[in-house]
């Protein structure tokens, strides 16, 4: 009798765990964000912008691998916009 009850609980556990696994596989798609910060050579910012744009056009043009660059800023650019400041 104890073996039958134990076997029944094990079967129930397996069925429930399989159903949870099936629900996890059919979940809604989602977006993933990744932020990075680079420290570029300030004398070669134009080269960085050109090469990054070419890289993104080649490797990140189709979903789900698309990439966007929202801002490239350096201390020199910020000083031109806002003036010099002391840290």
C-alpha positions as CSV (number, residue, x, y, z in Angstrom):
1,X,0.0,0.0,0.0
2,X,2.8,2.4,0.9
3,X,4.6,1.7,-2.4
4,X,1.4,2.5,-4.3
5,X,0.9,5.8,-2.5
6,X,4.5,6.8,-3.0
7,X,4.4,5.9,-6.7
8,X,1.2,7.9,-7.1
9,X,2.8,11.0,-5.5
10,X,5.8,10.6,-7.7
11,X,3.6,10.4,-10.8
12,X,1.7,13.4,-9.7
13,X,4.9,15.3,-9.1
14,X,6.3,14.4,-12.5
15,X,3.1,15.5,-14.3
16,X,3.0,18.8,-12.4
17,X,6.7,19.5,-13.1
18,X,6.3,18.7,-16.8
19,X,3.3,21.1,-17.1
20,X,5.3,23.9,-15.5
21,X,8.2,23.2,-17.9
22,X,5.9,23.3,-20.8
23,X,4.5,26.7,-19.7
24,X,8.0,28.1,-19.4
25,X,8.8,27.2,-22.9
26,X,5.8,28.9,-24.3
27,X,6.3,32.2,-22.5
28,X,5.8,35.5,-24.2
29,X,8.9,36.9,-26.0
30,X,10.8,39.7,-24.3
31,X,13.4,42.3,-25.0
32,X,16.8,42.3,-23.4
33,X,18.8,45.4,-22.8
34,X,22.5,45.6,-22.4
35,X,24.4,48.8,-21.6
36,X,28.1,49.1,-22.1
37,X,30.6,51.9,-21.5
38,X,33.7,52.1,-23.6
39,X,36.7,54.4,-23.1
40,X,37.7,55.3,-26.6
41,X,40.8,57.1,-27.7
42,X,39.5,60.7,-28.0
43,X,41.7,61.4,-31.1
44,X,39.9,58.7,-33.0
45,X,36.3,59.2,-32.3
46,X,35.3,59.6,-35.9
47,X,36.9,56.3,-36.7
48,X,35.1,54.6,-33.8
49,X,31.7,56.0,-35.0
50,X,32.4,54.9,-38.6
51,X,33.5,51.4,-37.6
52,X,30.7,50.9,-35.1
53,X,28.1,51.9,-37.6
54,X,29.6,49.5,-40.2
55,X,29.7,46.7,-37.6
56,X,26.1,47.2,-36.5
57,X,24.9,47.3,-40.2
58,X,26.7,44.0,-40.9
59,X,26.1,42.0,-37.7
60,X,23.1,43.6,-36.0
61,X,20.6,44.4,-38.8
62,X,18.0,41.7,-38.1
63,X,16.0,40.8,-35.1
64,X,16.6,39.5,-32.5
65,X,20.2,40.7,-32.8
66,X,19.6,44.4,-33.5
67,X,21.7,47.0,-31.8
68,X,21.3,50.8,-31.3
69,X,23.9,53.3,-30.3
70,X,22.2,56.3,-28.7
71,X,25.1,58.4,-27.7
72,X,28.8,58.7,-28.0
73,X,30.2,61.3,-25.7
74,X,33.7,62.2,-24.5
75,X,35.0,64.8,-22.1
76,X,36.1,67.0,-25.0
77,X,32.6,67.0,-26.5
78,X,31.1,67.8,-23.1
79,X,33.6,70.6,-22.5
80,X,32.6,72.2,-25.8
81,X,28.9,72.0,-24.9
82,X,29.1,73.0,-21.2
83,X,32.5,74.5,-20.6
84,X,35.3,73.1,-18.4
85,X,34.8,71.9,-14.9
86,X,37.0,70.6,-12.1
87,X,36.5,67.3,-10.5
